[in-house]
Every structure is written in C-alpha cells, then in structure tokens.
Amino acid sequence: MKRSHPGVLRIILATNLRRLRLEKGYSQDAFGYLCGLDRTYVGSIERGERNVSIDNLERIARALNLEPWQLIRQPDGDR
C-alpha cells in the first residue's frame, strides 16, 4: 500500500534540515554542493517529499558536523 503522506520522522528530518542549514547560512545550492547532492534533492527533503537513504542521511549529517541521529531527533520543545 502506498502512503499518501510522509511519516513523522520524515517531517522531523525536513524541519531540522531546513533550520540547521539556515543557521549555518547555506543556500540549498551551496549545501547541496557541500553534501554532493543536487539542490533540488535538498529542497525535496526539506519539503518532506523524499524518503532519504541512510547513505544520504550520513552525507547531510557530515556536512552539518552532526551525528545522523541528530537529524531525526525531535526538538526538545516539541515532545
């Protein structure tokens, strides 16, 4: 059965990635280059449209100097 909406972790990842990328001052294009990913792919992750592979989660985390689990951790204020 195909899902018609993204899962909770995908939304958390989308929100965290956008916030962290902007905090670092990266455009989607610059961040994509840093990760080795296309800017359109980064944008689709931030919109919750992509089911990201473990390998790409690792690339994104490395570019942000984080551990991958930190990208899918719900912010403390949202619990």
N, CA, C and O atoms as a GROMACS GRO file, in nm:
protein
  316
    1MET      N    1   0.084  -0.117   0.000
    1MET     CA    2   0.000   0.000   0.000
    1MET      C    3   0.089   0.125   0.000
    1MET      O    4   0.182   0.135   0.081
    2LYS      N    5   0.062   0.216  -0.089
    2LYS     CA    6   0.139   0.340  -0.100
    2LYS      C    7   0.087   0.445  -0.002
    2LYS      O    8  -0.034   0.464   0.013
    3ARG      N    9   0.180   0.512   0.065
    3ARG     CA   10   0.142   0.619   0.158
    3ARG      C   11   0.103   0.744   0.082
    3ARG      O   12   0.162   0.776  -0.022
    4SER      N   13   0.005   0.814   0.133
    4SER     CA   14  -0.034   0.939   0.070
    4SER      C   15   0.025   1.060   0.141
    4SER      O   16   0.011   1.173   0.094
    5HIS      N   17   0.090   1.036   0.254
    5HIS     CA   18   0.153   1.146   0.330
    5HIS      C   19   0.281   1.096   0.394
    5HIS      O   20   0.297   0.976   0.418
    6PRO      N   21   0.373   1.189   0.421
    6PRO     CA   22   0.501   1.148   0.480
    6PRO      C   23   0.486   1.104   0.626
    6PRO      O   24   0.393   1.146   0.695
    7GLY      N   25   0.578   1.020   0.670
    7GLY     CA   26   0.580   0.976   0.809
    7GLY      C   27   0.634   1.086   0.900
    7GLY      O   28   0.689   1.186   0.854
    8VAL      N   29   0.618   1.066   1.029
    8VAL     CA   30   0.659   1.164   1.129
    8VAL      C   31   0.809   1.192   1.123
    8VAL      O   32   0.850   1.308   1.129
    9LEU      N   33   0.892   1.088   1.110
    9LEU     CA   34   1.037   1.110   1.106
    9LEU      C   35   1.079   1.190   0.983
    9LEU      O   36   1.174   1.268   0.989
   10ARG      N   37   1.008   1.170   0.874
   10ARG     CA   38   1.041   1.247   0.754
   10ARG      C   39   1.014   1.396   0.776
   10ARG      O   40   1.091   1.480   0.731
   11ILE      N   41   0.907   1.428   0.844
   11ILE     CA   42   0.873   1.567   0.874
   11ILE      C   43   0.974   1.626   0.973
   11ILE      O   44   1.015   1.741   0.958
   12ILE      N   45   1.014   1.547   1.073
   12ILE     CA   46   1.116   1.594   1.168
   12ILE      C   47   1.247   1.622   1.095
   12ILE      O   48   1.310   1.725   1.117
   13LEU      N   49   1.288   1.529   1.008
   13LEU     CA   50   1.410   1.549   0.929
   13LEU      C   51   1.399   1.675   0.845
   13LEU      O   52   1.492   1.756   0.840
   14ALA      N   53   1.287   1.694   0.778
   14ALA     CA   54   1.268   1.811   0.692
   14ALA      C   55   1.282   1.940   0.771
   14ALA      O   56   1.351   2.033   0.729
   15THR      N   57   1.217   1.945   0.885
   15THR     CA   58   1.221   2.065   0.970
   15THR      C   59   1.361   2.090   1.023
   15THR      O   60   1.410   2.203   1.019
   16ASN      N   61   1.425   1.985   1.074
   16ASN     CA   62   1.560   2.000   1.129
   16ASN      C   63   1.660   2.042   1.022
   16ASN      O   64   1.743   2.130   1.045
   17LEU      N   65   1.654   1.978   0.905
   17LEU     CA   66   1.748   2.011   0.799
   17LEU      C   67   1.736   2.156   0.758
   17LEU      O   68   1.837   2.226   0.746
   18ARG      N   69   1.614   2.202   0.735
   18ARG     CA   70   1.595   2.342   0.693
   18ARG      C   71   1.648   2.439   0.800
   18ARG      O   72   1.718   2.535   0.767
   19ARG      N   73   1.614   2.413   0.926
   19ARG     CA   74   1.657   2.501   1.035
   19ARG      C   75   1.809   2.503   1.046
   19ARG      O   76   1.870   2.610   1.054
   20LEU      N   77   1.870   2.386   1.045
   20LEU     CA   78   2.015   2.377   1.061
   20LEU      C   79   2.090   2.436   0.941
   20LEU      O   80   2.192   2.503   0.959
   21ARG      N   81   2.040   2.412   0.822
   21ARG     CA   82   2.103   2.468   0.702
   21ARG      C   83   2.100   2.620   0.706
   21ARG      O   84   2.199   2.686   0.677
   22LEU      N   85   1.984   2.675   0.744
   22LEU     CA   86   1.972   2.821   0.751
   22LEU      C   87   2.058   2.880   0.863
   22LEU      O   88   2.115   2.988   0.847
   23GLU      N   89   2.066   2.810   0.976
   23GLU     CA   90   2.152   2.856   1.087
   23GLU      C   91   2.298   2.866   1.043
   23GLU      O   92   2.371   2.954   1.087
   24LYS      N   93   2.340   2.775   0.956
   24LYS     CA   94   2.478   2.777   0.905
   24LYS      C   95   2.496   2.876   0.791
   24LYS      O   96   2.608   2.902   0.748
   25GLY      N   97   2.385   2.932   0.741
   25GLY     CA   98   2.393   3.033   0.636
   25GLY      C   99   2.410   2.977   0.496
   25GLY      O  100   2.455   3.049   0.406
   26TYR      N  101   2.375   2.851   0.475
   26TYR     CA  102   2.389   2.790   0.343
   26TYR      C  103   2.261   2.804   0.262
   26TYR      O  104   2.151   2.786   0.314
   27SER      N  105   2.276   2.835   0.134
   27SER     CA  106   2.164   2.823   0.042
   27SER      C  107   2.146   2.674   0.014
   27SER      O  108   2.234   2.593   0.044
   28GLN      N  109   2.032   2.636  -0.045
   28GLN     CA  110   2.014   2.496  -0.082
   28GLN      C  111   2.120   2.454  -0.183
   28GLN      O  112   2.170   2.342  -0.178
   29ASP      N  113   2.153   2.543  -0.274
   29ASP     CA  114   2.254   2.513  -0.376
   29ASP      C  115   2.391   2.488  -0.313
   29ASP      O  116   2.456   2.389  -0.344
   30ALA      N  117   2.433   2.578  -0.224
   30ALA     CA  118   2.564   2.564  -0.159
   30ALA      C  119   2.567   2.440  -0.070
   30ALA      O  120   2.667   2.369  -0.066
   31PHE      N  121   2.458   2.414   0.000
   31PHE     CA  122   2.453   2.298   0.087
   31PHE      C  123   2.456   2.169   0.006
   31PHE      O  124   2.524   2.073   0.042
   32GLY      N  125   2.382   2.167  -0.103
   32GLY     CA  126   2.383   2.051  -0.191
   32GLY      C  127   2.524   2.020  -0.241
   32GLY      O  128   2.566   1.905  -0.244
   33TYR      N  129   2.594   2.125  -0.281
   33TYR     CA  130   2.732   2.108  -0.328
   33TYR      C  131   2.820   2.050  -0.217
   33TYR      O  132   2.901   1.961  -0.240
   34LEU      N  133   2.803   2.102  -0.095
   34LEU     CA  134   2.881   2.056   0.019
   34LEU      C  135   2.855   1.908   0.048
   34LEU      O  136   2.946   1.834   0.086
   35CYS      N  137   2.731   1.864   0.030
   35CYS     CA  138   2.693   1.725   0.056
   35CYS      C  139   2.718   1.632  -0.063
   35CYS      O  140   2.722   1.510  -0.048
   36GLY      N  141   2.733   1.690  -0.180
   36GLY     CA  142   2.741   1.609  -0.300
   36GLY      C  143   2.604   1.568  -0.350
   36GLY      O  144   2.590   1.465  -0.416
   37LEU      N  145   2.503   1.649  -0.318
   37LEU     CA  146   2.364   1.623  -0.358
   37LEU      C  147   2.313   1.741  -0.440
   37LEU      O  148   2.361   1.853  -0.424
   38ASP      N  149   2.218   1.716  -0.526
   38ASP     CA  150   2.160   1.824  -0.605
   38ASP      C  151   2.072   1.913  -0.518
   38ASP      O  152   2.008   1.866  -0.424
   39ARG      N  153   2.070   2.043  -0.549
   39ARG     CA  154   1.990   2.137  -0.470
   39ARG      C  155   1.842   2.102  -0.474
   39ARG      O  156   1.770   2.125  -0.376
   40THR      N  157   1.794   2.048  -0.586
   40THR     CA  158   1.652   2.010  -0.594
   40THR      C  159   1.622   1.893  -0.501
   40THR      O  160   1.512   1.883  -0.446
   41TYR      N  161   1.720   1.805  -0.483
   41TYR     CA  162   1.704   1.694  -0.389
   41TYR      C  163   1.698   1.747  -0.246
   41TYR      O  164   1.614   1.704  -0.167
   42VAL      N  165   1.786   1.841  -0.213
   42VAL     CA  166   1.785   1.902  -0.079
   42VAL      C  167   1.650   1.968  -0.054
   42VAL      O  168   1.592   1.952   0.053
   43GLY      N  169   1.600   2.042  -0.152
   43GLY     CA  170   1.469   2.108  -0.137
   43GLY      C  171   1.357   2.009  -0.116
   43GLY      O  172   1.267   2.032  -0.036
   44SER      N  173   1.361   1.898  -0.188
   44SER     CA  174   1.255   1.798  -0.173
   44SER      C  175   1.262   1.728  -0.037
   44SER      O  176   1.160   1.685   0.016
   45ILE      N  177   1.382   1.716   0.019
   45ILE     CA  178   1.395   1.661   0.155
   45ILE      C  179   1.332   1.760   0.253
   45ILE      O  180   1.257   1.721   0.343
   46GLU      N  181   1.363   1.888   0.236
   46GLU     CA  182   1.311   1.991   0.327
   46GLU      C  183   1.159   2.005   0.318
   46GLU      O  184   1.096   2.053   0.413
   47ARG      N  185   1.101   1.965   0.208
   47ARG     CA  186   0.955   1.968   0.194
   47ARG      C  187   0.890   1.838   0.237
   47ARG      O  188   0.768   1.824   0.231
   48GLY      N  189   0.971   1.741   0.280
   48GLY     CA  190   0.919   1.613   0.325
   48GLY      C  191   0.875   1.522   0.212
   48GLY      O  192   0.797   1.430   0.233
   49GLU      N  193   0.925   1.548   0.092
   49GLU     CA  194   0.885   1.470  -0.025
   49GLU      C  195   0.973   1.348  -0.048
   49GLU      O  196   0.932   1.256  -0.119
   50ARG      N  197   1.090   1.344   0.010
   50ARG     CA  198   1.186   1.236  -0.014
   50ARG      C  199   1.200   1.144   0.106
   50ARG      O  200   1.203   1.188   0.221
   51ASN      N  201   1.208   1.016   0.076
   51ASN     CA  202   1.241   0.915   0.176
   51ASN      C  203   1.392   0.896   0.164
   51ASN      O  204   1.438   0.823   0.076
   52VAL      N  205   1.468   0.958   0.249
   52VAL     CA  206   1.614   0.968   0.237
   52VAL      C  207   1.682   0.837   0.274
   52VAL      O  208   1.645   0.773   0.372
   53SER      N  209   1.781   0.798   0.195
   53SER     CA  210   1.858   0.678   0.225
   53SER      C  211   1.952   0.704   0.344
   53SER      O  212   1.983   0.819   0.376
   54ILE      N  213   1.995   0.597   0.406
   54ILE     CA  214   2.091   0.607   0.517
   54ILE      C  215   2.220   0.674   0.470
   54ILE      O  216   2.279   0.754   0.542
   55ASP      N  217   2.264   0.641   0.349
   55ASP     CA  218   2.387   0.699   0.296
   55ASP      C  219   2.374   0.851   0.281
   55ASP      O  220   2.467   0.924   0.316
   56ASN      N  221   2.262   0.898   0.230
   56ASN     CA  222   2.244   1.041   0.215
   56ASN      C  223   2.222   1.110   0.348
   56ASN      O  224   2.262   1.226   0.365
   57LEU      N  225   2.160   1.043   0.443
   57LEU     CA  226   2.147   1.100   0.578
   57LEU      C  227   2.285   1.120   0.638
   57LEU      O  228   2.311   1.221   0.704
   58GLU      N  229   2.374   1.025   0.615
   58GLU     CA  230   2.511   1.036   0.664
   58GLU      C  231   2.584   1.153   0.596
   58GLU      O  232   2.656   1.227   0.663
   59ARG      N  233   2.567   1.169   0.466
   59ARG     CA  234   2.629   1.282   0.394
   59ARG      C  235   2.581   1.416   0.448
   59ARG      O  236   2.661   1.508   0.470
   60ILE      N  237   2.452   1.426   0.471
   60ILE     CA  238   2.392   1.551   0.522
   60ILE      C  239   2.446   1.580   0.662
   60ILE      O  240   2.485   1.693   0.692
   61ALA      N  241   2.446   1.479   0.747
   61ALA     CA  242   2.495   1.497   0.884
   61ALA      C  243   2.641   1.540   0.885
   61ALA      O  244   2.680   1.629   0.961
   62ARG      N  245   2.722   1.477   0.801
   62ARG     CA  246   2.865   1.512   0.794
   62ARG      C  247   2.882   1.658   0.753
   62ARG      O  248   2.967   1.728   0.808
   63ALA      N  249   2.803   1.703   0.658
   63ALA     CA  250   2.813   1.842   0.611
   63ALA      C  251   2.774   1.941   0.721
   63ALA      O  252   2.821   2.055   0.722
   64LEU      N  253   2.689   1.898   0.813
   64LEU     CA  254   2.646   1.984   0.924
   64LEU      C  255   2.726   1.961   1.051
   64LEU      O  256   2.698   2.021   1.155
   65ASN      N  257   2.827   1.872   1.043
   65ASN     CA  258   2.908   1.836   1.160
   65ASN      C  259   2.822   1.781   1.274
   65ASN      O  260   2.837   1.819   1.390
   66LEU      N  261   2.731   1.691   1.238
   66LEU     CA  262   2.641   1.627   1.334
   66LEU      C  263   2.650   1.477   1.319
   66LEU      O  264   2.705   1.425   1.222
   67GLU      N  265   2.593   1.407   1.416
   67GLU     CA  266   2.571   1.263   1.404
   67GLU      C  267   2.437   1.246   1.332
   67GLU      O  268   2.346   1.327   1.353
   68PRO      N  269   2.423   1.144   1.248
   68PRO     CA  270   2.298   1.127   1.173
   68PRO      C  271   2.173   1.123   1.260
   68PRO      O  272   2.069   1.176   1.220
   69TRP      N  273   2.179   1.062   1.378
   69TRP     CA  274   2.061   1.054   1.463
   69TRP      C  275   2.011   1.192   1.505
   69TRP      O  276   1.893   1.209   1.534
   70GLN      N  277   2.100   1.290   1.508
   70GLN     CA  278   2.059   1.424   1.549
   70GLN      C  279   1.963   1.487   1.448
   70GLN      O  280   1.887   1.577   1.483
   71LEU      N  281   1.967   1.442   1.325
   71LEU     CA  282   1.878   1.498   1.223
   71LEU      C  283   1.736   1.446   1.235
   71LEU      O  284   1.642   1.510   1.187
   72ILE      N  285   1.718   1.331   1.299
   72ILE     CA  286   1.583   1.277   1.312
   72ILE      C  287   1.534   1.282   1.456
   72ILE      O  288   1.436   1.216   1.492
   73ARG      N  289   1.603   1.359   1.536
   73ARG     CA  290   1.562   1.378   1.676
   73ARG      C  291   1.463   1.492   1.685
   73ARG      O  292   1.487   1.601   1.633
   74GLN      N  293   1.353   1.465   1.750
   74GLN     CA  294   1.252   1.570   1.767
   74GLN      C  295   1.307   1.677   1.862
   74GLN      O  296   1.360   1.644   1.968
   75PRO      N  297   1.294   1.805   1.826
   75PRO     CA  298   1.342   1.912   1.915
   75PRO      C  299   1.279   1.901   2.053
   75PRO      O  300   1.163   1.862   2.066
   76ASP      N  301   1.354   1.936   2.157
   76ASP     CA  302   1.309   1.923   2.295
   76ASP      C  303   1.176   1.990   2.321
   76ASP      O  304   1.095   1.937   2.398
   77GLY      N  305   1.149   2.103   2.261
   77GLY     CA  306   1.025   2.176   2.285
   77GLY      C  307   0.903   2.112   2.223
   77GLY      O  308   0.790   2.152   2.253
   78ASP      N  309   0.922   2.013   2.135
   78ASP     CA  310   0.810   1.950   2.064
   78ASP      C  311   0.765   1.818   2.125
   78ASP      O  312   0.678   1.752   2.068
   79ARG      N  313   0.821   1.778   2.236
   79ARG     CA  314   0.785   1.647   2.295
   79ARG      C  315   0.660   1.653   2.375
   79ARG      O  316   0.617   1.551   2.430
   0.00000   0.00000   0.00000
